[in-house]
Amino acid sequence: MTKARLLRLSVVLVSIFMILLIIVYWDNVGTAHFYLHTSFSRPRSPGAIAAGEGWEALPDVDEFLAKLLSSSLKQNSSIPRKTEQLLVQGSNKPVVSNLEENVRGYDWSTHKDRNSLDQEKLQVERQRTLREFCANSSFTFPTKERSFDDIPNYELNHLIVDDRHGVIYCYVPKVACTNWKRVMIVLSESLLDQGVPYRNPLDIPREHVHNTSTHLTFNKFWRRYGKFSRHLMKIKLKKYTKFLFVRDPFVRLISAFRSKFELENEDFYRRFAIPMLKLYSNHTNLPTSVSEAFGAGLKVSFSDFIQYLLDPRTEKMAPFNEHWRQVYRLCHPCQIDYDFIGKLETLDEDAAYLLQLLKVDRLLRFPPSYRNRTASSWEDNWFAKIPLAWRQQLYKLYEADFVLFGYPKPENLLKD
């Protein structure tokens, strides 16, 4: 009897030891240490959405992993870091061409002091609006009702994780995401310049900022952590500070159009412009290069772009490109309980407040804004030649982003 008990005890101890080994040594390339803390906290509302529920709602495996990781890997900065790193020779600040400056209207001047907004109240209001509409059964849109577990891994590729500071950022293209990615690189030390992590976000070359190997994202978890990946995601979503930045949906569309179709972009010309010109402008025998097309005056019009977005064949062929995909499809705001919602319209104030809350404001400043001059006041001009029926359909397509993030319905564009 005693031998049987000793055997059972040995099996249990060996099992626990093996689980510990798997968790600690599973990833020889990725981040094997988990700083299970959050830089700031706030009260959880009684109706908190799925990812923000209490510890008692976590499955047994999640709870076990959380306790194990919390106890054995407590913010130990001496642990060798094996984050995926890209060695960069030299440090070149981004160079913006004159054409890019004219089209995008970038302004790299330093920030000016502004009167600070009441950021705490602003965040409470933004989060309340989001939660109320997520909980409102009469307001529906695709994917709203699914759970976090139902989201495929490939749809989690916009969630960038910084384990060093306990931060998760969901990036939205055309909403200052280049500079926020730079900030995440500095915080996570995931990119080296001559063997040393970058300290100044503006020193990071643009081409490396958007290199997928630079960032640890949720969709990489499966190949790193196997069957534990979803459990680890949930733990991080519970304990880390989660943020995103959004923008008026119609203005974001205008900005995407200007950036991708008014500039000579070879990739977007071949993947999107050629089909649009053929389908909606009846062009044939189009040039194979964007420079030839621009030289011949063959450019996608804003009307072509809107037709493409509204064409039901577009989504059947492939999901919307990330530059015009809806924010609710990129960041899953009804499945993930975001701690901070920033807006491009108040970028400087929001960024400064967020870095302060994260307790990293002494480490870095948010880079001088891409002060994109694509403003709400432009909407009337851009949509003037777009038929009313198309504008109304386009609003329905992006309605969830307007409503969830508190942007007013553009009534002037939706009525005669």
C-alpha positions as CSV (number, residue, x, y, z in Angstrom):
1,M,0.0,0.0,0.0
2,T,2.8,2.4,0.9
3,K,4.6,1.6,-2.3
4,A,1.5,2.4,-4.3
5,R,1.1,5.7,-2.6
6,L,4.8,6.6,-3.2
7,L,4.4,5.6,-6.8
8,R,1.3,7.9,-7.2
9,L,3.1,10.7,-5.5
10,S,6.2,10.3,-7.7
11,V,4.0,10.4,-10.8
12,V,2.3,13.6,-9.6
13,L,5.6,15.3,-8.8
14,V,7.1,14.3,-12.1
15,S,4.0,15.6,-13.9
16,I,4.3,19.0,-12.2
17,F,8.0,19.2,-12.9
18,M,7.4,18.4,-16.6
19,I,4.7,21.1,-16.9
20,L,7.0,23.6,-15.3
21,L,9.7,22.7,-17.7
22,I,7.4,23.0,-20.7
23,I,6.2,26.5,-19.6
24,V,9.7,27.9,-18.8
25,Y,11.6,26.3,-21.7
26,W,8.9,25.9,-24.4
27,D,10.0,28.9,-26.4
28,N,13.7,29.1,-27.2
29,V,13.2,32.0,-29.5
30,G,10.3,33.9,-28.0
31,T,9.6,35.5,-24.7
32,A,9.7,32.9,-22.0
33,H,9.2,35.3,-19.1
34,F,5.8,36.8,-18.3
35,Y,5.5,39.9,-16.2
36,L,2.0,39.4,-14.9
37,H,1.4,43.0,-13.8
38,T,-0.4,45.9,-15.1
39,S,0.9,49.4,-15.0
40,F,-2.3,50.9,-13.9
41,S,-5.7,49.6,-12.8
42,R,-9.2,50.8,-12.8
43,P,-12.5,49.5,-11.3
44,R,-14.2,46.8,-13.4
45,S,-17.8,47.5,-14.3
46,P,-20.4,44.9,-13.2
47,G,-21.1,44.2,-16.9
48,A,-17.5,43.7,-17.9
49,I,-17.2,42.0,-21.2
50,A,-15.7,38.5,-21.7
51,A,-12.0,39.1,-21.5
52,G,-12.3,41.3,-18.4
53,E,-14.1,38.9,-16.1
54,G,-12.7,38.0,-12.7
55,W,-10.1,35.3,-11.9
56,E,-12.9,33.0,-10.8
57,A,-14.1,32.8,-14.3
58,L,-10.8,31.4,-15.6
59,P,-10.6,27.7,-16.3
60,D,-8.5,25.5,-14.0
61,V,-5.6,25.4,-16.5
62,D,-5.6,29.2,-16.8
63,E,-5.6,29.6,-13.0
64,F,-2.8,27.1,-12.6
65,L,-0.7,28.8,-15.3
66,A,-1.4,32.3,-13.9
67,K,-0.3,31.3,-10.3
68,L,2.7,29.4,-11.6
69,L,3.9,32.2,-13.8
70,S,3.2,34.8,-11.2
71,S,5.2,33.0,-8.5
72,S,8.1,31.8,-10.5
73,L,8.7,34.7,-13.0
74,K,8.2,37.9,-11.0
75,Q,9.5,40.8,-13.0
76,N,13.0,39.5,-13.0
77,S,14.9,41.7,-15.4
78,S,18.0,39.6,-15.0
79,I,16.4,36.7,-16.9
80,P,18.1,36.4,-20.3
81,R,15.9,38.0,-23.0
82,K,15.4,35.9,-26.1
83,T,12.8,38.1,-27.8
84,E,12.7,37.8,-31.6
85,Q,15.2,40.5,-32.6
86,L,16.3,42.0,-35.9
87,L,19.8,43.4,-36.0
88,V,20.0,46.8,-37.7
89,Q,23.2,48.3,-38.9
90,G,23.1,52.1,-38.4
91,S,20.5,54.4,-37.2
92,N,18.6,56.3,-39.8
93,K,15.7,58.6,-39.0
94,P,12.8,58.3,-41.3
95,V,13.0,60.5,-44.4
96,V,9.8,61.8,-45.8
97,S,9.8,62.7,-49.5
98,N,8.4,66.0,-50.8
99,L,5.6,64.0,-52.6
100,E,4.7,62.1,-49.4
101,E,4.7,65.4,-47.4
102,N,2.3,67.0,-49.9
103,V,-0.1,64.1,-50.0
104,R,0.0,63.1,-46.3
105,G,0.8,66.4,-44.8
106,Y,3.2,65.2,-42.2
107,D,4.6,67.7,-39.7
108,W,7.6,66.5,-37.8
109,S,7.8,69.7,-35.7
110,T,7.9,69.3,-31.9
111,H,4.8,69.2,-29.8
112,K,3.4,72.4,-28.6
113,D,2.2,72.8,-25.0
114,R,-1.6,72.5,-24.9
115,N,-4.2,72.7,-22.2
116,S,-4.6,69.1,-20.9
117,L,-8.0,67.6,-21.2
118,D,-9.7,65.9,-18.3
119,Q,-8.3,62.6,-19.5
120,E,-9.7,60.5,-16.7
121,K,-13.3,61.5,-17.3
122,L,-12.7,61.3,-21.1
123,Q,-11.6,57.7,-20.7
124,V,-14.5,56.8,-18.5
125,E,-16.9,58.2,-21.1
126,R,-15.2,56.4,-24.0
127,Q,-15.1,53.1,-22.2
128,R,-18.8,53.4,-21.1
129,T,-19.9,54.1,-24.6
130,L,-18.1,51.1,-25.9
131,R,-19.4,48.7,-23.2
132,E,-23.0,50.0,-23.5
133,F,-23.2,49.3,-27.2
134,C,-21.4,46.0,-26.9
135,A,-24.0,45.0,-24.3
136,N,-26.9,46.4,-26.3
137,S,-28.7,43.5,-28.0
138,S,-30.6,45.8,-30.3
139,F,-27.3,47.0,-31.9
140,T,-25.8,44.3,-34.0
141,F,-22.9,43.9,-36.4
142,P,-21.0,40.9,-37.8
143,T,-18.9,39.0,-35.2
144,K,-20.3,40.9,-32.3
145,E,-21.7,37.9,-30.4
146,R,-18.8,35.6,-30.7
147,S,-16.5,34.9,-27.8
148,F,-12.7,35.5,-27.6
149,D,-12.1,31.7,-28.1
150,D,-14.1,31.9,-31.4
151,I,-11.6,34.5,-32.9
152,P,-9.2,32.7,-35.3
153,N,-5.5,33.2,-34.6
154,Y,-4.9,35.0,-37.9
155,E,-7.4,37.7,-36.7
156,L,-5.2,38.4,-33.7
157,N,-2.2,39.6,-35.6
158,H,-2.8,43.3,-34.7
159,L,-2.4,42.7,-31.0
160,I,1.3,43.5,-30.1
161,V,2.5,42.4,-26.7
162,D,5.2,44.0,-24.6
163,D,6.0,41.6,-21.7
164,R,8.6,43.9,-20.1
165,H,6.0,46.5,-19.2
166,G,2.8,44.5,-19.3
167,V,1.3,46.3,-22.3
168,I,-0.9,45.1,-25.3
169,Y,-1.4,47.5,-28.2
170,C,-3.9,46.8,-31.0
171,Y,-2.7,48.8,-34.0
172,V,-5.1,50.4,-36.5
173,P,-3.5,51.5,-39.8
174,K,-3.9,55.2,-40.6
175,V,-4.2,56.0,-36.9
176,A,-0.6,56.9,-36.0
177,C,0.2,53.2,-35.8
178,T,3.8,53.7,-37.2
179,N,4.8,55.8,-34.2
180,W,2.9,53.6,-31.7
181,K,4.7,50.6,-33.1
182,R,8.0,52.5,-32.6
183,V,7.0,53.1,-29.0
184,M,6.3,49.4,-28.5
185,I,9.7,48.5,-30.0
186,V,11.5,50.8,-27.6
187,L,9.5,49.4,-24.6
188,S,9.9,45.8,-25.5
189,E,13.5,46.2,-26.8
190,S,12.6,43.9,-29.7
191,L,14.9,45.7,-32.2
192,L,18.6,46.3,-31.9
193,D,20.8,49.0,-33.4
194,Q,24.3,47.7,-33.5
195,G,23.6,45.4,-30.6
196,V,21.9,48.0,-28.5
197,P,18.1,48.4,-28.1
198,Y,16.7,51.6,-29.5
199,R,15.9,54.3,-27.0
200,N,14.5,57.0,-29.3
201,P,11.4,55.9,-31.3
202,L,12.3,58.3,-34.2
203,D,15.6,56.6,-34.7
204,I,13.8,53.4,-35.8
205,P,13.7,53.2,-39.7
206,R,10.2,52.9,-41.0
207,E,10.9,49.7,-43.0
208,H,11.8,47.9,-39.8
209,V,8.8,49.2,-37.9
210,H,6.3,47.3,-40.1
211,N,8.5,44.2,-40.3
212,T,6.3,41.4,-38.8
213,S,9.3,39.7,-37.2
214,T,9.9,42.8,-35.1
215,H,6.8,42.4,-32.9
216,L,5.4,39.7,-30.7
217,T,1.7,39.4,-31.6
218,F,-1.0,37.1,-30.4
219,N,-1.2,35.2,-33.7
220,K,2.4,34.0,-33.0
221,F,1.4,32.4,-29.8
222,W,0.1,29.1,-31.2
223,R,3.4,28.2,-32.9
224,R,5.3,29.2,-29.7
225,Y,3.2,27.8,-27.0
226,G,1.0,25.2,-28.6
227,K,-2.1,24.3,-26.7
228,F,-1.3,26.7,-23.9
229,S,-1.5,29.7,-26.3
230,R,-5.2,30.7,-25.6
231,H,-4.7,30.3,-21.9
232,L,-1.7,32.6,-21.9
233,M,-3.5,35.1,-24.1
234,K,-6.4,35.2,-21.6
235,I,-4.0,35.7,-18.7
236,K,-2.2,38.6,-20.4
237,L,-5.5,40.1,-21.4
238,K,-6.6,40.0,-17.8
239,K,-3.3,41.3,-16.3
240,Y,-1.8,43.6,-18.9
241,T,-2.8,47.2,-19.9
242,K,-4.6,47.1,-23.2
243,F,-5.0,50.1,-25.5
244,L,-5.9,51.2,-29.0
245,F,-6.2,54.4,-31.0
246,V,-9.1,55.1,-33.3
247,R,-10.2,57.8,-35.8
248,D,-13.3,59.0,-37.6
249,P,-14.1,56.1,-40.0
250,F,-14.8,58.2,-43.1
251,V,-11.7,60.4,-42.5
252,R,-9.6,57.2,-42.1
253,L,-10.9,55.9,-45.5
254,I,-9.9,59.2,-47.2
255,S,-6.5,59.0,-45.5
256,A,-6.0,55.4,-46.7
257,F,-7.0,56.3,-50.2
258,R,-4.6,59.2,-50.4
259,S,-1.8,57.2,-48.9
260,K,-2.2,54.1,-51.0
261,F,-3.5,55.4,-54.4
262,E,-2.3,58.9,-54.7
263,L,1.3,57.9,-54.0
264,E,3.2,55.5,-56.3
265,N,2.9,52.3,-54.4
266,E,3.8,49.3,-56.5
267,D,2.3,46.7,-54.3
268,F,-1.1,48.4,-53.9
269,Y,-1.1,49.2,-57.6
270,R,-0.8,45.6,-58.6
271,R,-3.0,44.1,-55.9
272,F,-5.8,46.7,-55.8
273,A,-5.5,49.5,-58.4
274,I,-5.4,47.3,-61.5
275,P,-8.5,45.3,-60.6
276,M,-10.3,48.6,-59.6
277,L,-9.4,50.3,-62.9
278,K,-10.6,47.3,-64.8
279,L,-13.8,46.7,-62.9
280,Y,-15.0,50.3,-62.3
281,S,-13.3,52.4,-65.0
282,N,-13.4,49.9,-67.9
283,H,-9.7,50.2,-68.6
284,T,-7.9,47.3,-70.4
285,N,-4.2,46.6,-71.2
286,L,-3.1,48.5,-68.1
287,P,0.7,49.1,-67.5
288,T,2.4,46.6,-65.3
289,S,4.2,49.3,-63.2
290,V,2.7,52.1,-61.1
291,S,5.2,54.7,-62.5
292,E,4.0,53.9,-66.1
293,A,0.4,54.1,-65.0
294,F,0.8,57.5,-63.2
295,G,2.8,58.8,-66.2
296,A,-0.2,57.9,-68.4
297,G,-2.6,59.5,-66.0
298,L,-4.2,56.2,-65.0
299,K,-5.1,56.5,-61.3
300,V,-7.8,55.0,-59.2
301,S,-10.5,57.6,-58.4
302,F,-12.1,58.0,-55.0
303,S,-15.3,56.8,-56.6
304,D,-13.6,53.6,-57.8
305,F,-12.4,53.0,-54.3
306,I,-15.8,53.4,-52.8
307,Q,-17.3,51.1,-55.4
308,Y,-14.6,48.5,-54.5
309,L,-15.5,48.7,-50.8
310,L,-19.2,48.3,-51.5
311,D,-18.8,45.5,-54.1
312,P,-19.9,42.2,-52.4
313,R,-17.3,40.4,-54.5
314,T,-14.6,42.2,-52.6
315,E,-15.0,40.3,-49.3
316,K,-15.7,37.0,-51.1
317,M,-12.3,37.2,-52.8
318,A,-10.4,38.3,-49.7
319,P,-11.0,40.2,-46.4
320,F,-10.6,44.0,-46.5
321,N,-7.0,45.1,-46.4
322,E,-6.0,46.3,-43.0
323,H,-5.8,49.9,-44.1
324,W,-9.6,50.1,-44.6
325,R,-10.7,47.1,-42.5
326,Q,-13.1,48.1,-39.8
327,V,-11.6,48.6,-36.3
328,Y,-14.1,46.2,-34.8
329,R,-12.6,43.5,-37.1
330,L,-9.0,44.4,-36.3
331,C,-9.2,44.9,-32.5
332,H,-12.4,43.0,-31.4
333,P,-13.5,45.6,-28.9
334,C,-16.5,43.6,-27.7
335,Q,-14.4,40.6,-26.8
336,I,-11.4,42.5,-25.3
337,D,-11.8,44.9,-22.4
338,Y,-9.6,47.8,-23.4
339,D,-8.2,49.9,-20.6
340,F,-7.5,52.9,-22.7
341,I,-9.1,54.2,-25.9
342,G,-7.2,57.0,-27.7
343,K,-8.3,59.0,-30.6
344,L,-6.3,60.6,-33.4
345,E,-8.3,63.8,-33.0
346,T,-6.8,64.2,-29.5
347,L,-3.5,62.3,-30.2
348,D,-1.0,64.5,-28.4
349,E,-3.0,64.7,-25.2
350,D,-4.0,61.1,-25.2
351,A,-0.5,59.8,-25.9
352,A,1.1,61.9,-23.1
353,Y,-1.6,60.7,-20.6
354,L,-1.2,57.1,-21.6
355,L,2.6,57.1,-21.3
356,Q,2.2,58.6,-17.9
357,L,-0.3,56.0,-16.8
358,L,2.0,53.3,-18.1
359,K,4.8,54.8,-16.0
360,V,7.1,55.0,-19.0
361,D,6.9,58.8,-19.6
362,R,10.4,59.2,-18.2
363,L,11.7,56.6,-20.7
364,L,10.4,58.2,-23.8
365,R,8.0,60.7,-25.4
366,F,5.5,59.9,-28.1
367,P,7.2,61.1,-31.4
368,P,6.1,64.3,-33.0
369,S,2.8,63.5,-34.7
370,Y,2.1,62.7,-38.3
371,R,-0.2,65.7,-38.3
372,N,-2.1,64.3,-41.2
373,R,-4.2,67.1,-42.8
374,T,-6.9,64.7,-43.8
375,A,-9.5,66.4,-41.6
376,S,-13.2,65.9,-41.0
377,S,-13.8,69.2,-42.8
378,W,-12.7,67.5,-46.0
379,E,-15.5,65.0,-46.0
380,D,-18.0,67.2,-47.9
381,N,-15.5,67.7,-50.7
382,W,-14.4,64.1,-51.0
383,F,-17.9,62.7,-50.9
384,A,-19.5,65.4,-53.1
385,K,-19.4,63.3,-56.3
386,I,-20.3,60.0,-54.5
387,P,-24.0,59.1,-55.0
388,L,-26.1,59.4,-51.9
389,A,-27.1,55.7,-52.0
390,W,-23.4,54.8,-52.0
391,R,-22.7,57.0,-49.0
392,Q,-25.6,55.5,-47.1
393,Q,-24.3,52.0,-47.9
394,L,-20.8,53.0,-46.8
395,Y,-22.1,54.3,-43.5
396,K,-23.8,50.9,-42.8
397,L,-20.5,49.2,-43.6
398,Y,-18.7,51.3,-41.0
399,E,-21.5,52.0,-38.6
400,A,-20.2,49.9,-35.8
401,D,-16.9,51.9,-35.7
402,F,-18.9,55.1,-35.6
403,V,-21.1,54.0,-32.8
404,L,-18.7,52.0,-30.6
405,F,-16.1,54.7,-30.5
406,G,-18.5,57.7,-30.1
407,Y,-18.2,59.3,-33.5
408,P,-21.3,61.3,-34.6
409,K,-23.3,60.0,-37.6
410,P,-22.3,62.2,-40.6
411,E,-25.9,63.3,-41.3
412,N,-24.8,66.0,-43.8
413,L,-23.5,63.2,-46.0
414,L,-26.4,60.8,-45.6
415,K,-29.2,63.1,-46.6
416,D,-30.1,65.1,-49.8
